[in-house]
Amino acid sequence: MVSEKIDLTQFLNQQYLCESLTIKEVTTLIDYTELVTFNKGDVIAEIGDVGEALYFVIAGETALYAGDKAESQVGHIKSGELMGEMSFFDRNPRSVRAKALTNGTRLLKLSRAMYKRLRVEHPYIAVNLLEHAIVSLDHLFRQVSQDVSTFNSYFYAPGRK
C-alpha cells in the first residue's frame, strides 16, 4: 500500500495536473481518491448516467463510445489524461460510454463527495484540478472542431455543386 502510494505520487508528480503542486500536495490529492482497476471491455461510465466521479488514467487506455447497439468509438483517453469531467461538472447525463481498452486499466477516482471536501480543505489543490479539467475540455472541444472542419471539407469540397 505504501509503495503503491509512492508510485502514484511519482507518476502524478510528472503529469500536467500536478505540475504546480508540491509532493505533499500530490500525496494529499491521492488521499482523496480511490484506485480502481478495469479489464478490457469493462464499462467505466454508462450513457445516461450523471457523472458522480472524475477519473484520472494512471495505466492502460480507455475509449469513449456513442450508440447503444452499434457502438462507434468517438474518443480515446490514454495514461495521464482526465476523463468524466464534463458530466461531473455540468451534472447532465453522459452522452458517451467509457470502456477500458486494456486489461489492468488503472484509474484514480475522485468522487463528488471527496471533491467537495477537497474544495473546502485544500482549495489550492482543487483549483489546480479544476484548471486541468478546463484544459482537458478545451482539448476535447478543439479536437471535435477539427473533426467537424475535416468532415465539412470532405462533404462540401471546394468546386462541388
ABEGO torsion letter per residue (X at the ends): XAAAAAAAAAAAAABAAAAABBAAAAAAAAAABBBBBBBBGBBABBBGBBBABBBBBABEBBBBBBEAABBBBABBBBBGBBBGAAAAAAGBBBABBBBBABBGBBBBBBBAAAAAAAAAABAAAAAAAAAAAAAAAAAAAAAAAAAAAAAAAAABBBGBX
